[in-house]
Amino acid sequence: MFNQTVKVLVLLMLTLTTKVLATTTPLGFIDCGLSTIQLSKKLEWKDVNLTMGRSYDDVLADITDSDEQVSDEFEASEGWRYPTEDEFQSLISEWFSINYFSYSYSDYPFGDRDEKIVEAFIIVFGDTYHTFLDSTDHKFDIAEKGSGAIKGIIGSYKAPINWRHSVAIIHDSEMIYRNGELYEDRTDIVDYSSTQPDNNSVYNVGSFLVRDLE
């Protein structure tokens, strides 16, 4: 029943939002508000900022309804899981029309430039850094026409350390002081070379979660 409902929703949104898709997201993606559908892989991606400040162990226990779960924001029947390294690479490759295979990447459209496609990705998939700054009324803010960064745990780890999962980052960080004065515009980059202990939570790090539409 769930899968059939999702299929109907996808077809309806494809019919009604073709013009919007062309101007706000790359073709092949549908922004559903709190999640994004990648049509080619039949995957739905949960916004990363919805799990920020939670550890890998905490989120995994929640999405699987294990006995160790502390929070209860997900049901196992919803089908959310951590994406594989290949799935994350395919997401980046398809959104940005690049060949992204692993780790740090700073070639076009990343690097020392201001590209709307990078800002759009961060906004659509959940700007964890901007969310953190606003939630703490930090002295820094993100420029109105810019974006911050996404930091999200994915389901791969660097062997032989199988208790530290990779943290992916998509970075823009057009920062200003809250009085509006420009502070810094950092180099845009995508990377997942850093790792985080599975039982650690970090204030501006969430989790990339996906579920299969079929």
C-alpha positions as CSV (number, residue, x, y, z in Angstrom):
1,M,0.0,0.0,0.0
2,F,2.8,2.4,0.9
3,N,4.7,1.7,-2.3
4,Q,1.6,2.2,-4.4
5,T,0.8,5.5,-2.7
6,V,4.4,6.7,-3.4
7,K,4.1,5.8,-7.1
8,V,0.9,7.7,-7.4
9,L,2.4,10.7,-5.7
10,V,5.5,10.7,-8.0
11,L,3.4,10.5,-11.1
12,L,1.1,13.4,-9.9
13,M,4.1,15.6,-9.0
14,L,5.8,14.9,-12.3
15,T,2.6,16.0,-14.1
16,L,2.1,19.2,-12.1
17,T,5.6,20.4,-11.4
18,T,7.6,20.1,-14.6
19,K,8.1,23.8,-14.9
20,V,9.1,24.1,-11.2
21,L,11.6,21.2,-11.5
22,A,13.4,22.9,-14.4
23,T,14.0,26.0,-12.3
24,T,14.6,24.7,-8.8
25,T,16.1,21.2,-9.0
26,P,17.9,19.2,-11.7
27,L,15.8,17.0,-13.9
28,G,15.2,13.6,-12.2
29,F,14.6,14.9,-8.7
30,I,11.5,15.9,-6.9
31,D,11.7,18.1,-3.8
32,C,8.9,16.9,-1.5
33,G,9.6,19.3,1.3
34,L,11.1,17.1,4.0
35,S,12.5,14.6,1.6
36,T,13.7,14.4,-2.0
37,I,13.0,11.7,-4.6
38,Q,15.8,10.6,-7.0
39,L,13.8,9.1,-9.8
40,S,16.5,7.2,-11.6
41,K,17.4,5.1,-8.5
42,K,13.8,5.0,-7.2
43,L,15.1,6.4,-3.9
44,E,13.6,8.9,-1.4
45,W,16.2,10.9,0.6
46,K,15.2,12.3,4.0
47,D,16.3,15.9,4.8
48,V,19.6,15.6,6.7
49,N,18.8,18.4,9.2
50,L,15.9,16.4,10.6
51,T,18.4,14.1,12.3
52,M,21.1,16.6,13.2
53,G,22.6,16.3,16.7
54,R,21.9,12.5,16.8
55,S,24.5,9.8,16.7
56,Y,24.7,6.9,14.1
57,D,23.8,4.4,16.9
58,D,20.8,6.5,18.0
59,V,19.4,6.9,14.5
60,L,20.0,3.3,13.5
61,A,18.2,2.1,16.6
62,D,15.3,4.4,15.8
63,I,14.8,3.4,12.2
64,T,15.0,-0.3,13.1
65,D,12.9,-0.1,16.3
66,S,15.6,-1.9,18.2
67,D,15.6,-2.4,21.9
68,E,18.4,0.2,22.3
69,Q,16.4,3.1,20.8
70,V,16.2,6.3,22.8
71,S,14.2,8.5,20.4
72,D,11.2,7.4,18.5
73,E,10.8,9.6,15.5
74,F,10.7,6.8,12.9
75,E,9.0,3.4,12.5
76,A,10.8,0.4,11.0
77,S,7.9,-0.1,8.7
78,E,8.7,3.2,7.0
79,G,11.7,1.6,5.5
80,W,14.4,4.2,6.2
81,R,18.0,3.1,6.1
82,Y,21.5,4.4,5.8
83,P,22.7,4.8,2.1
84,T,25.6,2.9,0.8
85,E,28.7,4.7,-0.5
86,D,27.7,3.9,-4.1
87,E,24.2,5.4,-3.5
88,F,25.7,8.6,-2.1
89,Q,28.1,8.8,-5.0
90,S,25.3,8.4,-7.5
91,L,23.3,11.1,-5.8
92,I,26.2,13.6,-6.1
93,S,27.0,12.5,-9.6
94,E,23.5,12.9,-10.9
95,W,22.6,16.1,-9.1
96,F,25.8,17.9,-10.2
97,S,26.3,16.1,-13.6
98,I,29.8,15.0,-12.6
99,N,31.7,11.7,-12.2
100,Y,32.0,11.5,-8.5
101,F,33.7,8.4,-7.2
102,S,35.0,9.1,-3.7
103,Y,36.2,11.5,-1.1
104,S,37.2,15.1,-1.8
105,Y,36.0,16.8,-5.0
106,S,36.5,20.5,-5.7
107,D,36.3,20.8,-9.5
108,Y,33.4,22.5,-11.2
109,P,30.7,23.3,-10.1
110,F,32.6,23.3,-6.8
111,G,35.7,25.3,-5.9
112,D,36.3,29.0,-5.5
113,R,33.1,30.2,-7.2
114,D,29.4,30.8,-6.4
115,E,27.2,28.2,-8.1
116,K,23.4,28.1,-7.6
117,I,23.4,24.3,-8.1
118,V,25.5,23.9,-5.0
119,E,23.3,26.2,-2.9
120,A,20.2,24.4,-4.2
121,F,21.5,21.0,-3.1
122,I,22.2,22.3,0.4
123,I,18.9,23.9,0.8
124,V,16.8,21.0,-0.7
125,F,18.6,18.3,1.3
126,G,18.6,20.2,4.6
127,D,21.2,22.9,5.5
128,T,22.5,21.5,8.9
129,Y,24.9,24.4,9.5
130,H,22.2,27.1,8.9
131,T,19.8,25.2,11.1
132,F,22.4,25.1,13.9
133,L,23.2,28.9,13.6
134,D,19.5,29.8,13.7
135,S,18.7,27.5,16.6
136,T,21.4,29.0,18.8
137,D,21.0,32.6,17.7
138,H,24.6,32.5,16.8
139,K,26.5,35.7,16.0
140,F,27.0,34.4,12.5
141,D,24.3,33.7,9.9
142,I,24.1,32.6,6.3
143,A,23.6,35.2,3.6
144,E,20.0,35.5,2.4
145,K,21.0,34.4,-1.2
146,G,23.5,31.8,-0.1
147,S,23.6,28.5,1.9
148,G,25.6,27.0,4.7
149,A,26.6,23.3,4.6
150,I,25.3,19.8,5.0
151,K,27.1,17.3,7.2
152,G,25.5,13.9,7.2
153,I,26.5,10.4,8.2
154,I,26.4,7.7,5.5
155,G,26.4,4.0,5.8
156,S,30.0,3.3,4.9
157,Y,33.0,3.1,7.2
158,K,36.8,2.9,6.8
159,A,38.0,-0.6,7.4
160,P,39.2,-1.9,9.8
161,I,37.5,0.7,12.0
162,N,33.9,-0.5,11.8
163,W,32.6,1.7,14.6
164,R,33.3,5.0,12.8
165,H,31.1,5.8,9.9
166,S,31.8,8.3,7.1
167,V,30.5,11.9,7.4
168,A,29.7,13.5,4.0
169,I,29.9,17.2,3.6
170,I,28.6,19.5,0.9
171,H,30.0,22.9,1.7
172,D,29.1,26.4,0.6
173,S,29.1,28.6,3.8
174,E,28.4,32.1,2.7
175,M,28.5,33.5,6.2
176,I,27.7,37.0,7.4
177,Y,27.4,38.6,10.9
178,R,23.8,38.9,12.0
179,N,24.1,42.6,11.5
180,G,24.5,41.9,7.8
181,E,28.2,42.4,7.4
182,L,30.0,39.9,5.2
183,Y,32.2,37.6,7.2
184,E,33.4,34.8,4.8
185,D,32.6,32.9,1.6
186,R,34.4,29.6,1.8
187,T,35.4,27.3,-1.1
188,D,32.6,25.0,-2.2
189,I,33.4,21.3,-1.9
190,V,31.9,17.8,-1.5
191,D,33.8,15.3,0.6
192,Y,33.3,12.3,2.9
193,S,36.8,11.6,4.1
194,S,36.1,12.4,7.7
195,T,34.5,9.9,10.1
196,Q,32.6,10.0,13.4
197,P,32.4,7.5,16.2
198,D,29.0,5.7,16.0
199,N,28.1,6.6,19.6
200,N,29.0,10.3,19.2
201,S,26.5,13.1,18.4
202,V,27.7,16.4,16.9
203,Y,25.5,19.5,17.0
204,N,25.6,20.2,13.2
205,V,25.8,16.7,11.9
206,G,22.7,14.7,10.8
207,S,22.3,11.5,8.9
208,F,21.6,10.8,5.2
209,L,18.7,8.4,5.2
210,V,17.1,6.7,2.2
211,R,14.2,4.4,1.4
212,D,13.4,2.4,-1.7
213,L,10.3,3.3,-3.6
214,E,9.8,-0.2,-4.9
